């Protein structure tokens, strides 16, 4: 993983992630890594470094009135 991805994130990614909890940031970054790797596979180029951009983040929809707990 360290060799595949560029270790620094862009500022626009940080700006998007700053309002989320650490648990959500981890989940969002794992999905973004998968999206960036898929994009890289589809658009193969000679450079091997994969960058994560804001377009790779799949942000959760806001569910302000969503109930918590079990679904009956």
Secondary structure, 3 states (H helix, E strand, C coil): CCCCECCCCCHHHHHHHCCCCHHHHHHHHHHHHHHHHHHHHHCCCCCCCECCCHHHCCCCCCCCCCCCCCCC
